[in-house]
Amino acid sequence: MKALIQVLTLIALSFAFNHSANAQSADSDIKVPATRVDASAEVNALELYDGETISVVQIRRRNNSAGSILGASQIELNNGEIVYPEEVRYAVVRGDSNKNPHQKNPHQQN
């Protein structure tokens, strides 16, 4: 009986760990080239060609969408500096920026 409880506990823990790993990978940050980022993607940070990383907290803006940040003629930082969109190499976005939430999975039935 004790061995059965241990096996069931081990199985439950493995399912919990697997679910946690899947949720974490879905919410991970992805570096997308600035020229290919979806305009509706939520930006967490910008990486410039010189290697500098700018957090979205440092940017003076109204929202975090890639279209509003990279579509502007210049990106103003809270400290007064100005970065031009041409200087941005990567946009760090949350999750998969190419995934359409309304699109069905290939294995789903109609």
C-alpha positions in Angstrom: 0.0 0.0 0.0 2.9 2.4 0.9 4.5 1.7 -2.5 1.3 2.4 -4.3 1.0 5.8 -2.6 4.6 6.6 -3.5 4.0 5.7 -7.1 0.8 7.8 -7.3 2.6 10.7 -5.7 5.5 10.4 -8.1 3.0 10.4 -11.1 1.2 13.4 -9.8 4.4 15.3 -9.3 5.6 14.5 -12.8 2.4 15.8 -14.3 2.6 19.0 -12.2 6.2 19.5 -13.2 5.5 18.8 -16.9 2.5 21.3 -16.9 4.7 23.9 -15.2 7.5 23.5 -17.9 4.9 23.8 -20.7 3.4 26.9 -19.2 6.8 28.5 -18.7 7.9 27.7 -22.3 4.7 29.3 -23.7 5.4 32.5 -21.8 9.1 32.8 -22.5 10.6 35.8 -24.3 11.5 35.5 -28.0 14.0 37.7 -29.9 12.4 38.6 -33.2 14.2 40.7 -35.8 12.8 44.2 -35.7 12.0 44.1 -39.4 9.9 40.9 -39.0 8.1 41.6 -35.7 4.3 41.6 -35.8 2.9 45.1 -35.2 0.5 43.8 -32.6 3.1 41.9 -30.6 3.7 43.1 -27.0 7.3 44.2 -26.7 9.3 43.6 -23.4 12.6 45.0 -24.6 14.6 46.2 -27.5 18.1 45.1 -28.5 20.2 47.6 -30.5 22.9 46.8 -33.1 25.6 47.9 -30.6 24.4 45.2 -28.1 22.6 47.5 -25.7 19.3 46.3 -24.3 16.5 48.7 -23.6 13.7 47.6 -21.3 10.2 48.7 -22.2 10.1 50.4 -18.8 12.8 52.8 -20.0 10.7 53.9 -23.1 8.4 56.9 -22.9 5.3 55.6 -24.7 1.6 55.0 -24.5 1.5 51.3 -25.1 3.8 48.3 -25.6 2.8 47.2 -29.1 5.6 46.8 -31.6 3.7 48.9 -34.1 3.6 51.9 -31.9 7.1 51.7 -30.6 8.9 50.8 -33.9 6.5 52.7 -36.1 7.4 56.0 -34.6 10.0 58.2 -36.2 12.1 58.1 -33.0 11.9 56.3 -29.6 12.2 58.6 -26.6 13.6 57.2 -23.4 12.6 58.4 -20.0 16.1 59.8 -19.4 15.8 62.1 -22.5 17.9 60.0 -24.9 16.5 59.3 -28.4 16.9 56.0 -30.2 15.9 55.6 -33.9 14.0 52.5 -35.0 16.8 51.9 -37.6 19.1 51.2 -34.6 16.9 48.4 -33.2 18.1 44.9 -34.2 15.7 42.7 -32.2 12.5 43.2 -30.4 12.1 40.9 -27.4 8.4 39.8 -27.3 6.5 37.5 -25.1 5.6 34.1 -26.4 5.1 33.2 -30.1 4.5 36.4 -32.0 3.4 34.5 -35.2 0.7 32.5 -33.4 -2.9 33.5 -34.2 -5.1 32.8 -31.1 -8.1 32.1 -33.3 -6.4 29.7 -35.6 -7.2 26.0 -35.0 -4.6 23.5 -34.3 -3.9 21.1 -37.3 -5.2 18.2 -35.3 -8.5 19.8 -34.3 -11.7 18.7 -36.0 -14.3 21.2 -37.4 
